[in-house]
Amino acid sequence: MPTTKPSELRKLPVQELQKRIQDTKKELMELRFQSSIGQLDKNHRVTQAKREIARMLTVLGEKARGADGESQPSSKPASKKPRARKA
């Protein structure tokens, strides 16, 4: 499975993202199993699968927050509290 850009992932519905995450996690489990028994030829594929899962989870989190790639101003005002001094 080739890597998918975050911009492409943002266009997908939530159900499709969840299905892709589930499929990639299964693939990662199979890759780890192959690696443990010494049958994995493409070791970099494990790292790629982890990054794909992280990328999809990030986009899913953005959708849950309603960000959808839009930059939103910070809701927290900057605090001007003095820092405690070390004794």
N, CA, C and O atoms as CSV, one atom per row, in Angstrom:
chain,resi,resn,atom,element,x,y,z
A,1,MET,N,N,0.846,-1.171,0.000
A,1,MET,CA,C,0.000,0.000,0.000
A,1,MET,C,C,0.896,1.240,0.000
A,1,MET,O,O,1.707,1.422,0.909
A,2,PRO,N,N,0.753,2.082,-1.008
A,2,PRO,CA,C,1.576,3.301,-1.033
A,2,PRO,C,C,1.107,4.287,0.028
A,2,PRO,O,O,-0.047,4.266,0.455
A,3,THR,N,N,2.027,5.150,0.442
A,3,THR,CA,C,1.662,6.129,1.457
A,3,THR,C,C,0.680,7.130,0.872
A,3,THR,O,O,0.752,7.482,-0.305
A,4,THR,N,N,-0.232,7.577,1.712
A,4,THR,CA,C,-1.259,8.514,1.300
A,4,THR,C,C,-0.976,9.859,1.943
A,4,THR,O,O,-0.639,9.934,3.125
A,5,LYS,N,N,-1.114,10.912,1.168
A,5,LYS,CA,C,-0.866,12.250,1.683
A,5,LYS,C,C,-1.991,12.655,2.628
A,5,LYS,O,O,-3.136,12.244,2.439
A,6,PRO,N,N,-1.675,13.465,3.651
A,6,PRO,CA,C,-2.716,13.926,4.571
A,6,PRO,C,C,-3.839,14.679,3.871
A,6,PRO,O,O,-4.993,14.587,4.290
A,7,SER,N,N,-3.524,15.422,2.812
A,7,SER,CA,C,-4.571,16.154,2.089
A,7,SER,C,C,-5.565,15.192,1.447
A,7,SER,O,O,-6.756,15.492,1.364
A,8,GLU,N,N,-5.085,14.052,0.999
A,8,GLU,CA,C,-5.970,13.043,0.427
A,8,GLU,C,C,-6.790,12.366,1.521
A,8,GLU,O,O,-7.961,12.047,1.314
A,9,LEU,N,N,-6.178,12.147,2.685
A,9,LEU,CA,C,-6.879,11.509,3.789
A,9,LEU,C,C,-7.996,12.397,4.329
A,9,LEU,O,O,-9.030,11.894,4.769
A,10,ARG,N,N,-7.796,13.703,4.299
A,10,ARG,CA,C,-8.799,14.631,4.819
A,10,ARG,C,C,-10.071,14.616,3.985
A,10,ARG,O,O,-11.136,14.989,4.478
A,11,LYS,N,N,-9.978,14.195,2.740
A,11,LYS,CA,C,-11.148,14.140,1.854
A,11,LYS,C,C,-12.018,12.915,2.130
A,11,LYS,O,O,-13.177,12.878,1.719
A,12,LEU,N,N,-11.473,11.913,2.821
A,12,LEU,CA,C,-12.193,10.665,3.065
A,12,LEU,C,C,-13.181,10.804,4.216
A,12,LEU,O,O,-12.943,11.580,5.141
A,13,PRO,N,N,-14.292,10.058,4.171
A,13,PRO,CA,C,-15.217,10.061,5.312
A,13,PRO,C,C,-14.605,9.316,6.507
A,13,PRO,O,O,-13.663,8.537,6.353
A,14,VAL,N,N,-15.148,9.567,7.676
A,14,VAL,CA,C,-14.615,8.991,8.918
A,14,VAL,C,C,-14.629,7.468,8.876
A,14,VAL,O,O,-13.673,6.833,9.320
A,15,GLN,N,N,-15.697,6.873,8.350
A,15,GLN,CA,C,-15.797,5.411,8.307
A,15,GLN,C,C,-14.689,4.811,7.444
A,15,GLN,O,O,-14.130,3.770,7.791
A,16,GLU,N,N,-14.374,5.451,6.337
A,16,GLU,CA,C,-13.306,4.960,5.463
A,16,GLU,C,C,-11.950,5.074,6.158
A,16,GLU,O,O,-11.114,4.179,6.039
A,17,LEU,N,N,-11.733,6.165,6.879
A,17,LEU,CA,C,-10.480,6.324,7.630
A,17,LEU,C,C,-10.336,5.230,8.676
A,17,LEU,O,O,-9.269,4.632,8.816
A,18,GLN,N,N,-11.410,4.970,9.406
A,18,GLN,CA,C,-11.364,3.935,10.443
A,18,GLN,C,C,-11.086,2.564,9.838
A,18,GLN,O,O,-10.354,1.761,10.416
A,19,LYS,N,N,-11.677,2.297,8.660
A,19,LYS,CA,C,-11.441,1.011,7.990
A,19,LYS,C,C,-9.981,0.905,7.559
A,19,LYS,O,O,-9.362,-0.147,7.715
A,20,ARG,N,N,-9.430,1.991,7.019
A,20,ARG,CA,C,-8.028,1.979,6.594
A,20,ARG,C,C,-7.087,1.805,7.781
A,20,ARG,O,O,-6.082,1.102,7.679
A,21,ILE,N,N,-7.407,2.436,8.896
A,21,ILE,CA,C,-6.584,2.280,10.101
A,21,ILE,C,C,-6.595,0.830,10.540
A,21,ILE,O,O,-5.550,0.261,10.857
A,22,GLN,N,N,-7.778,0.231,10.559
A,22,GLN,CA,C,-7.907,-1.164,10.973
A,22,GLN,C,C,-7.117,-2.086,10.032
A,22,GLN,O,O,-6.423,-2.994,10.490
A,23,ASP,N,N,-7.224,-1.853,8.730
A,23,ASP,CA,C,-6.495,-2.675,7.751
A,23,ASP,C,C,-4.982,-2.525,7.902
A,23,ASP,O,O,-4.244,-3.507,7.816
A,24,THR,N,N,-4.530,-1.300,8.125
A,24,THR,CA,C,-3.096,-1.061,8.259
A,24,THR,C,C,-2.569,-1.666,9.549
A,24,THR,O,O,-1.437,-2.148,9.588
A,25,LYS,N,N,-3.373,-1.648,10.607
A,25,LYS,CA,C,-2.945,-2.290,11.858
A,25,LYS,C,C,-2.809,-3.798,11.672
A,25,LYS,O,O,-1.891,-4.411,12.216
A,26,LYS,N,N,-3.716,-4.396,10.909
A,26,LYS,CA,C,-3.604,-5.834,10.617
A,26,LYS,C,C,-2.342,-6.114,9.816
A,26,LYS,O,O,-1.630,-7.084,10.074
A,27,GLU,N,N,-2.075,-5.251,8.837
A,27,GLU,CA,C,-0.870,-5.398,8.027
A,27,GLU,C,C,0.382,-5.274,8.897
A,27,GLU,O,O,1.335,-6.035,8.730
A,28,LEU,N,N,0.377,-4.317,9.824
A,28,LEU,CA,C,1.515,-4.128,10.721
A,28,LEU,C,C,1.727,-5.365,11.590
A,28,LEU,O,O,2.864,-5.778,11.821
A,29,MET,N,N,0.637,-5.953,12.069
A,29,MET,CA,C,0.750,-7.160,12.879
A,29,MET,C,C,1.389,-8.292,12.065
A,29,MET,O,O,2.240,-9.023,12.572
A,30,GLU,N,N,0.974,-8.431,10.804
A,30,GLU,CA,C,1.547,-9.463,9.945
A,30,GLU,C,C,3.029,-9.190,9.657
A,30,GLU,O,O,3.842,-10.114,9.623
A,31,LEU,N,N,3.366,-7.920,9.451
A,31,LEU,CA,C,4.761,-7.560,9.206
A,31,LEU,C,C,5.627,-7.864,10.421
A,31,LEU,O,O,6.743,-8.365,10.283
A,32,ARG,N,N,5.118,-7.564,11.603
A,32,ARG,CA,C,5.874,-7.861,12.828
A,32,ARG,C,C,6.064,-9.360,13.004
A,32,ARG,O,O,7.122,-9.814,13.441
A,33,PHE,N,N,5.038,-10.118,12.663
A,33,PHE,CA,C,5.152,-11.580,12.760
A,33,PHE,C,C,6.202,-12.089,11.790
A,33,PHE,O,O,7.041,-12.913,12.153
A,34,GLN,N,N,6.158,-11.598,10.553
A,34,GLN,CA,C,7.154,-12.012,9.561
A,34,GLN,C,C,8.559,-11.624,10.008
A,34,GLN,O,O,9.510,-12.379,9.809
A,35,SER,N,N,8.683,-10.455,10.608
A,35,SER,CA,C,9.981,-9.994,11.079
A,35,SER,C,C,10.514,-10.889,12.195
A,35,SER,O,O,11.710,-11.174,12.257
A,36,SER,N,N,9.616,-11.326,13.074
A,36,SER,CA,C,10.049,-12.138,14.214
A,36,SER,C,C,10.533,-13.517,13.794
A,36,SER,O,O,11.389,-14.105,14.455
A,37,ILE,N,N,9.988,-14.037,12.696
A,37,ILE,CA,C,10.436,-15.360,12.245
A,37,ILE,C,C,11.478,-15.260,11.128
A,37,ILE,O,O,11.898,-16.275,10.573
A,38,GLY,N,N,11.888,-14.038,10.806
A,38,GLY,CA,C,12.966,-13.839,9.858
A,38,GLY,C,C,12.576,-13.933,8.394
A,38,GLY,O,O,13.443,-14.168,7.552
A,39,GLN,N,N,11.313,-13.760,8.061
A,39,GLN,CA,C,10.877,-13.859,6.675
A,39,GLN,C,C,10.609,-12.503,6.024
A,39,GLN,O,O,10.189,-12.449,4.868
A,40,LEU,N,N,10.841,-11.428,6.736
A,40,LEU,CA,C,10.546,-10.099,6.207
A,40,LEU,C,C,11.736,-9.580,5.417
A,40,LEU,O,O,12.835,-9.427,5.950
A,41,ASP,N,N,11.499,-9.309,4.128
A,41,ASP,CA,C,12.563,-8.794,3.272
A,41,ASP,C,C,12.646,-7.278,3.324
A,41,ASP,O,O,13.740,-6.714,3.280
A,42,LYS,N,N,11.513,-6.618,3.417
A,42,LYS,CA,C,11.474,-5.160,3.400
A,42,LYS,C,C,11.228,-4.638,4.815
A,42,LYS,O,O,10.092,-4.364,5.202
A,43,ASN,N,N,12.308,-4.506,5.574
A,43,ASN,CA,C,12.193,-4.079,6.969
A,43,ASN,C,C,11.619,-2.679,7.111
A,43,ASN,O,O,10.973,-2.383,8.117
A,44,HIS,N,N,11.835,-1.817,6.137
A,44,HIS,CA,C,11.338,-0.452,6.202
A,44,HIS,C,C,9.812,-0.390,6.175
A,44,HIS,O,O,9.222,0.623,6.551
A,45,ARG,N,N,9.187,-1.453,5.738
A,45,ARG,CA,C,7.719,-1.465,5.628
A,45,ARG,C,C,7.059,-1.357,7.011
A,45,ARG,O,O,5.962,-0.810,7.123
A,46,VAL,N,N,7.707,-1.866,8.057
A,46,VAL,CA,C,7.169,-1.762,9.416
A,46,VAL,C,C,7.075,-0.295,9.821
A,46,VAL,O,O,6.046,0.147,10.330
A,47,THR,N,N,8.138,0.452,9.596
A,47,THR,CA,C,8.154,1.872,9.930
A,47,THR,C,C,7.132,2.633,9.105
A,47,THR,O,O,6.450,3.515,9.625
A,48,GLN,N,N,7.016,2.302,7.823
A,48,GLN,CA,C,6.045,2.969,6.967
A,48,GLN,C,C,4.617,2.731,7.455
A,48,GLN,O,O,3.796,3.648,7.458
A,49,ALA,N,N,4.328,1.509,7.864
A,49,ALA,CA,C,2.981,1.178,8.345
A,49,ALA,C,C,2.665,1.959,9.618
A,49,ALA,O,O,1.553,2.461,9.783
A,50,LYS,N,N,3.648,2.061,10.522
A,50,LYS,CA,C,3.442,2.828,11.754
A,50,LYS,C,C,3.134,4.288,11.445
A,50,LYS,O,O,2.236,4.883,12.040
A,51,ARG,N,N,3.885,4.854,10.512
A,51,ARG,CA,C,3.695,6.260,10.153
A,51,ARG,C,C,2.348,6.483,9.464
A,51,ARG,O,O,1.700,7.507,9.679
A,52,GLU,N,N,1.928,5.518,8.634
A,52,GLU,CA,C,0.628,5.634,7.979
A,52,GLU,C,C,-0.492,5.625,9.016
A,52,GLU,O,O,-1.447,6.395,8.914
A,53,ILE,N,N,-0.372,4.757,10.007
A,53,ILE,CA,C,-1.381,4.694,11.069
A,53,ILE,C,C,-1.409,6.010,11.827
A,53,ILE,O,O,-2.482,6.550,12.095
A,54,ALA,N,N,-0.250,6.525,12.172
A,54,ALA,CA,C,-0.176,7.790,12.900
A,54,ALA,C,C,-0.776,8.929,12.076
A,54,ALA,O,O,-1.491,9.777,12.609
A,55,ARG,N,N,-0.485,8.942,10.796
A,55,ARG,CA,C,-1.004,9.986,9.902
A,55,ARG,C,C,-2.538,9.927,9.852
A,55,ARG,O,O,-3.210,10.956,9.922
A,56,MET,N,N,-3.075,8.717,9.730
A,56,MET,CA,C,-4.527,8.564,9.662
A,56,MET,C,C,-5.191,8.919,10.991
A,56,MET,O,O,-6.263,9.524,11.010
A,57,LEU,N,N,-4.556,8.545,12.099
A,57,LEU,CA,C,-5.106,8.890,13.410
A,57,LEU,C,C,-5.089,10.401,13.636
A,57,LEU,O,O,-5.989,10.947,14.275
A,58,THR,N,N,-4.075,11.067,13.117
A,58,THR,CA,C,-3.998,12.521,13.231
A,58,THR,C,C,-5.145,13.182,12.473
A,58,THR,O,O,-5.797,14.087,12.993
A,59,VAL,N,N,-5.388,12.732,11.255
A,59,VAL,CA,C,-6.474,13.296,10.451
A,59,VAL,C,C,-7.820,12.981,11.101
A,59,VAL,O,O,-8.725,13.816,11.093
A,60,LEU,N,N,-7.953,11.788,11.661
A,60,LEU,CA,C,-9.195,11.417,12.343
A,60,LEU,C,C,-9.424,12.308,13.559
A,60,LEU,O,O,-10.553,12.718,13.829
A,61,GLY,N,N,-8.356,12.607,14.289
A,61,GLY,CA,C,-8.459,13.517,15.434
A,61,GLY,C,C,-8.832,14.921,15.010
A,61,GLY,O,O,-9.609,15.595,15.687
A,62,GLU,N,N,-8.278,15.369,13.884
A,62,GLU,CA,C,-8.638,16.691,13.363
A,62,GLU,C,C,-10.122,16.750,13.035
A,62,GLU,O,O,-10.798,17.737,13.325
A,63,LYS,N,N,-10.617,15.679,12.427
A,63,LYS,CA,C,-12.034,15.641,12.080
A,63,LYS,C,C,-12.902,15.633,13.333
A,63,LYS,O,O,-13.964,16.254,13.359
A,64,ALA,N,N,-12.456,14.937,14.364
A,64,ALA,CA,C,-13.216,14.875,15.618
A,64,ALA,C,C,-13.270,16.246,16.286
A,64,ALA,O,O,-14.281,16.605,16.888
A,65,ARG,N,N,-12.192,17.004,16.183
A,65,ARG,CA,C,-12.162,18.351,16.758
A,65,ARG,C,C,-12.854,19.360,15.860
A,65,ARG,O,O,-13.145,20.478,16.287
A,66,GLY,N,N,-13.119,18.977,14.626
A,66,GLY,CA,C,-13.771,19.877,13.701
A,66,GLY,C,C,-12.818,20.813,13.009
A,66,GLY,O,O,-13.247,21.812,12.431
A,67,ALA,N,N,-11.516,20.516,13.052
A,67,ALA,CA,C,-10.527,21.412,12.465
A,67,ALA,C,C,-10.553,21.325,10.941
A,67,ALA,O,O,-10.543,22.354,10.265
A,68,ASP,N,N,-10.587,20.126,10.402
A,68,ASP,CA,C,-10.597,19.904,8.958
A,68,ASP,C,C,-9.537,20.699,8.212
A,68,ASP,O,O,-9.759,21.151,7.089
A,69,GLY,N,N,-8.404,20.861,8.834
A,69,GLY,CA,C,-7.301,21.531,8.173
A,69,GLY,C,C,-7.344,23.036,8.254
A,69,GLY,O,O,-6.430,23.699,7.765
A,70,GLU,N,N,-8.371,23.597,8.853
A,70,GLU,CA,C,-8.462,25.048,8.979
A,70,GLU,C,C,-7.681,25.479,10.204
A,70,GLU,O,O,-7.699,24.794,11.226
A,71,SER,N,N,-7.006,26.590,10.113
A,71,SER,CA,C,-6.288,27.088,11.279
A,71,SER,C,C,-7.263,27.872,12.138
A,71,SER,O,O,-7.943,28.780,11.659
A,72,GLN,N,N,-7.323,27.512,13.408
A,72,GLN,CA,C,-8.226,28.174,14.337
A,72,GLN,C,C,-7.404,28.920,15.367
A,72,GLN,O,O,-6.351,28.435,15.781
A,73,PRO,N,N,-7.859,30.090,15.789
A,73,PRO,CA,C,-7.114,30.811,16.818
A,73,PRO,C,C,-7.148,30.042,18.132
A,73,PRO,O,O,-8.097,29.312,18.421
A,74,SER,N,N,-6.115,30.219,18.902
A,74,SER,CA,C,-6.020,29.539,20.184
A,74,SER,C,C,-7.096,30.041,21.127
A,74,SER,O,O,-7.332,31.246,21.226
A,75,SER,N,N,-7.753,29.116,21.824
A,75,SER,CA,C,-8.817,29.508,22.744
A,75,SER,C,C,-8.264,29.910,24.107
A,75,SER,O,O,-8.982,30.489,24.922
A,76,LYS,N,N,-6.989,29.606,24.358
A,76,LYS,CA,C,-6.385,29.941,25.645
A,76,LYS,C,C,-5.719,31.315,25.570
A,76,LYS,O,O,-4.913,31.562,24.673
A,77,PRO,N,N,-6.044,32.194,26.490
A,77,PRO,CA,C,-5.313,33.462,26.516
A,77,PRO,C,C,-3.923,33.232,27.101
A,77,PRO,O,O,-3.727,32.343,27.929
A,78,ALA,N,N,-2.985,34.024,26.673
A,78,ALA,CA,C,-1.619,33.886,27.178
A,78,ALA,C,C,-1.588,34.327,28.636
A,78,ALA,O,O,-2.025,35.428,28.971
A,79,SER,N,N,-1.070,33.462,29.493
A,79,SER,CA,C,-1.025,33.810,30.913
A,79,SER,C,C,0.259,34.574,31.212
A,79,SER,O,O,1.303,34.317,30.613
A,80,LYS,N,N,0.167,35.500,32.130
A,80,LYS,CA,C,1.320,36.328,32.496
A,80,LYS,C,C,1.723,36.064,33.946
A,80,LYS,O,O,2.120,36.977,34.670
A,81,LYS,N,N,1.613,34.810,34.351
A,81,LYS,CA,C,1.957,34.451,35.722
A,81,LYS,C,C,3.471,34.454,35.883
A,81,LYS,O,O,4.192,33.992,34.998
A,82,PRO,N,N,3.951,34.968,36.996
A,82,PRO,CA,C,5.405,34.913,37.238
A,82,PRO,C,C,5.813,33.486,37.562
A,82,PRO,O,O,5.078,32.751,38.220
A,83,ARG,N,N,6.963,33.115,37.104
A,83,ARG,CA,C,7.461,31.773,37.370
A,83,ARG,C,C,8.066,31.712,38.765
A,83,ARG,O,O,8.644,32.680,39.259
A,84,ALA,N,N,7.918,30.563,39.376
A,84,ALA,CA,C,8.485,30.381,40.714
A,84,ALA,C,C,10.003,30.281,40.594
A,84,ALA,O,O,10.528,29.630,39.691
A,85,ARG,N,N,10.686,30.931,41.510
A,85,ARG,CA,C,12.151,30.901,41.495
A,85,ARG,C,C,12.667,29.700,42.242
A,85,ARG,O,O,12.076,29.249,43.223
A,86,LYS,N,N,13.768,29.198,41.765
A,86,LYS,CA,C,14.407,28.074,42.443
A,86,LYS,C,C,15.115,28.573,43.677
A,86,LYS,O,O,15.753,29.625,43.665
A,87,ALA,N,N,14.994,27.800,44.751
A,87,ALA,CA,C,15.616,28.215,46.025
A,87,ALA,C,C,17.069,27.856,46.080
A,87,ALA,O,O,17.736,28.133,47.077
